Amino acid sequence: MLFEPHDPIDHEVLAQFLEMSGSGIQAEVIDRCASTNALLLERARAGAPHASALVCEHQTAGRGRRGSAWISAPGASLTFSLLWRFGSVVSALSGLSLAVALASARALEFQGAAQIKLKWPNDLLFDGRKLGGILVESLQDADGTAAVIGIGLNVRASPALRDGVGHPVADLSEAGARGTRAELLAAQLAQLADLLPRFEKEGFAPLREEWLAHHAWQGRNVRLYSGERMHAEVETVGVAEDGALL
């Protein structure tokens, strides 16, 4: 049974899935907030523990890169953030958003999705349409870097949601992902818990080839923008070992 109209994320069920995965992640499910990233950043400043996750059924002010809005609806999306404390400084975490996108794609494929593509630096696509997005924000302290990793995925995009977004979107039901929202969420968190320690130790370089295998725009001509200003029209030939676009 896939994505029933009323598929709330049960905290106890989610906790059972996370315990079975051995991820060590502790997740809290809340009904409503402005932004899971903003709230978890506040908690990180107050000393929230490593591997804390915050899941929200309805974000009212979800954010993407550069302040763009992330539109979600109760039961139709997965919106969550994970606090991961790295011993290294921010400058050593180049390529983190790409690594996170790869972990998310792995989890979706584990749940039966196919043809998931990655758009540099932080989008997941299906059939050329936006399936999900990632926002990584960080804090520096005496012990290293606290990264708050936010992920939003369209589970079941209604016509109203599609009309409100303003660009083509896809959802997990189209991509073939199976399972309840709690199962899908647990798979996402388990893959992050598996990949992030390796990323901290080895960086993005060992993940580069796998990321390129999912690259949506490999060999295609694209336009590079900063805000509304177009800087160049170029061919994308991949990403570097630090995650920079080539």
Phi and psi in degrees as a GROMACS rama.xvg file:
@    title "Ramachandran Plot"
@    xaxis  label "Phi"
@    yaxis  label "Psi"
@TYPE xy
-121.416  118.805  LEU-2
53.5534  61.3227  PHE-3
-63.9559  153.435  GLU-4
-53.9027  -35.124  PRO-5
-115.847  97.368  HIS-6
-131.413  65.2504  ASP-7
-65.238  151.962  PRO-8
-85.5032  107.581  ILE-9
-78.6307  124.838  ASP-10
-61.6917  -41.578  HIS-11
-67.4646  -39.9168  GLU-12
-64.0023  -44.5342  VAL-13
-60.4527  -43.3014  LEU-14
-61.0984  -37.2621  ALA-15
-65.5057  -44.3128  GLN-16
-61.0953  -43.5164  PHE-17
-66.7445  -37.4728  LEU-18
-64.9433  -41.2479  GLU-19
-64.2281  -32.8279  MET-20
-74.6738  -20.129  SER-21
69.5725  22.3026  GLY-22
-72.6434  -25.5233  SER-23
79.0716  2.19189  GLY-24
-82.5721  135.385  ILE-25
-108.319  121.067  GLN-26
-114.212  140.662  ALA-27
-114.992  134.343  GLU-28
-108.514  125.66  VAL-29
-122.984  155.339  ILE-30
-75.3325  -39.0194  ASP-31
-153.299  139.123  ARG-32
-159.96  169.614  CYS-33
-71.0755  -51.3666  ALA-34
-156.555  127.406  SER-35
-64.2679  -35.7906  THR-36
-64.3341  -46.2474  ASN-37
-62.3149  -42.3906  ALA-38
-69.2143  -40.5733  LEU-39
-71.6384  -30.6936  LEU-40
-62.0358  -42.0174  LEU-41
-59.9924  -43.5908  GLU-42
-67.7269  -35.5663  ARG-43
-62.0846  -42.3752  ALA-44
-61.9657  -31.2723  ARG-45
-87.5731  3.77276  ALA-46
97.833  20.8965  GLY-47
-55.7781  144.368  ALA-48
-73.5968  156.536  PRO-49
-52.9241  143.764  HIS-50
66.2097  31.7822  ALA-51
-89.2928  135.484  SER-52
-122.002  145.432  ALA-53
-127.442  124.629  LEU-54
-119.033  134.325  VAL-55
-126.279  132.084  CYS-56
-71.6153  -32.9517  GLU-57
-144.349  105.673  HIS-58
-85.9983  133.52  GLN-59
-97.6397  -15.4224  THR-60
-145.506  50.2439  ALA-61
-62.9973  148.171  GLY-62
-126.239  147.509  ARG-63
-111.942  -162.905  GLY-64
-65.4443  146.894  ARG-65
54.8064  32.9529  ARG-66
81.0386  4.79383  GLY-67
-67.1246  151.872  SER-68
-82.8287  145.285  ALA-69
-113.556  114.796  TRP-70
-90.2838  128.058  ILE-71
-134.823  165.39  SER-72
-142.054  145.066  ALA-73
-56.0622  129.878  PRO-74
78.9615  -11.5928  GLY-75
-106.314  -4.83474  ALA-76
-138.964  165.062  SER-77
-117.601  119.015  LEU-78
-130.551  118.89  THR-79
-154.722  161.381  PHE-80
-135.66  148.816  SER-81
-127.374  129.473  LEU-82
-91.523  120.586  LEU-83
-128.155  119.509  TRP-84
-95.1952  119.021  ARG-85
-100.543  145.883  PHE-86
-77.8684  -13.2851  GLY-87
-95.3677  169.639  SER-88
-85.1638  167.263  VAL-89
-55.7602  -41.6551  VAL-90
-61.6644  -21.9567  SER-91
-86.4377  -2.07345  ALA-92
-105.213  26.3314  LEU-93
-59.4619  134.324  SER-94
91.1021  4.86325  GLY-95
-61.548  -43.4444  LEU-96
-63.5347  -32.8133  SER-97
-69.3654  -41.112  LEU-98
-62.8653  -40.9863  ALA-99
-63.4477  -43.7264  VAL-100
-60.2491  -38.9719  ALA-101
-65.8646  -41.9243  LEU-102
-60.7388  -41.1803  ALA-103
-64.056  -43.0359  SER-104
-63.1331  -41.8482  ALA-105
-57.9573  -44.6062  ARG-106
-63.7048  -42.0509  ALA-107
-65.0195  -39.3028  LEU-108
-66.7187  -36.3634  GLU-109
-61.7446  -31.0238  PHE-110
-91.7389  11.6855  GLN-111
102.493  -3.68256  GLY-112
-71.3718  152.781  ALA-113
-133.397  155.522  ALA-114
60.3836  36.758  GLN-115
-77.6596  127.564  ILE-116
-116.441  156.023  LYS-117
-117.22  131.632  LEU-118
-108.802  123.36  LYS-119
-60.5098  136.452  TRP-120
-101.381  -5.11706  PRO-121
-151.154  21.328  ASN-122
-114.843  147.698  ASP-123
-108.555  135.33  LEU-124
-123.957  153.139  LEU-125
-137.973  127.643  PHE-126
55.9313  35.7644  ASP-127
76.3207  2.89625  GLY-128
-113.188  152.962  ARG-129
-72.8126  123.483  LYS-130
-102.122  -34.0782  LEU-131
-164.236  168.415  GLY-132
-143.755  161.354  GLY-133
-130.858  138.686  ILE-134
-132.488  117.059  LEU-135
-108.971  124.38  VAL-136
-126.079  152.196  GLU-137
-140.881  157.129  SER-138
-126.94  143.712  LEU-139
-105.28  133.97  GLN-140
-139.175  -174.228  ASP-141
-63.9667  -23.8241  ALA-142
-93.8774  -6.64084  ASP-143
138.191  -132.793  GLY-144
-124.63  130.522  THR-145
-100.742  112.503  ALA-146
-101.51  130.349  ALA-147
-104.922  114.961  VAL-148
-104.766  109.851  ILE-149
-102.203  134.78  GLY-150
-130.754  134.247  ILE-151
-124.954  130.161  GLY-152
-128.993  137.229  LEU-153
-81.0367  117.311  ASN-154
-89.9405  -50.1365  VAL-155
-145.427  98.7267  ARG-156
-86.9324  114.856  ALA-157
-75.1708  161.585  SER-158
-55.8158  -37.8685  PRO-159
-65.7206  -41.0462  ALA-160
-65.7358  -42.8242  LEU-161
-60.4211  -42.0518  ARG-162
-67.3872  -32.7781  ASP-163
-78.5851  -20.3869  GLY-164
-74.6177  -41.597  VAL-165
93.6851  0.725449  GLY-166
-148.525  159.867  HIS-167
-62.0509  132.983  PRO-168
-125.839  157.15  VAL-169
-126.915  164.918  ALA-170
-133.134  170.336  ASP-171
-66.6836  -28.2245  LEU-172
-65.1988  -37.8773  SER-173
-65.8683  -37.9338  GLU-174
-75.9619  -11.9144  ALA-175
93.8196  11.1308  GLY-176
-68.9977  142.895  ALA-177
-119.903  151.988  ARG-178
118.056  167.027  GLY-179
-74.0654  168.629  THR-180
-64.0606  -34.598  ARG-181
-63.7418  -41.2937  ALA-182
-65.3109  -43.5999  GLU-183
-62.9225  -41.8767  LEU-184
-65.1845  -44.4584  LEU-185
-61.1794  -38.4388  ALA-186
-64.6596  -39.8791  ALA-187
-60.995  -48.865  GLN-188
-67.3195  -36.6285  LEU-189
-64.8502  -41.089  ALA-190
-67.0669  -38.0736  GLN-191
-63.7842  -42.9947  LEU-192
-64.7791  -28.3356  ALA-193
-78.267  -39.804  ASP-194
-85.5674  -36.3889  LEU-195
-63.1375  -39.7648  LEU-196
-61.1187  -39.2118  PRO-197
-66.3405  -40.4518  ARG-198
-61.3159  -42.1964  PHE-199
-62.3876  -37.2626  GLU-200
-79.194  -40.2812  LYS-201
-116.696  -10.0247  GLU-202
79.2941  -167.249  GLY-203
-80.6873  -23.3972  PHE-204
-50.8391  -45.9124  ALA-205
-67.8221  -16.0639  PRO-206
-96.081  -6.51198  LEU-207
-59.2062  -48.3899  ARG-208
-64.5475  -39.5285  GLU-209
-66.121  -39.5235  GLU-210
-62.5138  -43.6358  TRP-211
-63.0418  -31.0506  LEU-212
-65.3217  -19.3942  ALA-213
-104.14  1.00999  HIS-214
-64.9296  120.779  HIS-215
-70.4607  -30.8157  ALA-216
-115.179  21.4575  TRP-217
-58.3432  125.088  GLN-218
75.4821  6.61576  GLY-219
-100.604  154.528  ARG-220
-81.7478  132.645  ASN-221
-134.908  162.237  VAL-222
-107.028  134.11  ARG-223
-98.8809  123.406  LEU-224
-118.23  149.288  TYR-225
-124.447  104.926  SER-226
66.5443  -126.474  GLY-227
-93.0845  -3.82745  GLU-228
-93.9263  125.559  ARG-229
-88.5974  128.09  MET-230
-95.0242  -36.9275  HIS-231
-165.671  159.298  ALA-232
-116.983  120.764  GLU-233
-140.071  169.99  VAL-234
-97.8911  133.467  GLU-235
-86.3679  123.931  THR-236
-113.417  6.76564  VAL-237
134.762  -157.032  GLY-238
-133.314  153.072  VAL-239
-81.0927  175.109  ALA-240
-68.3552  -15.7643  GLU-241
-98.355  5.12964  ASP-242
92.3627  -1.4759  GLY-243
-68.6  144.554  ALA-244
-74.1966  134.544  LEU-245
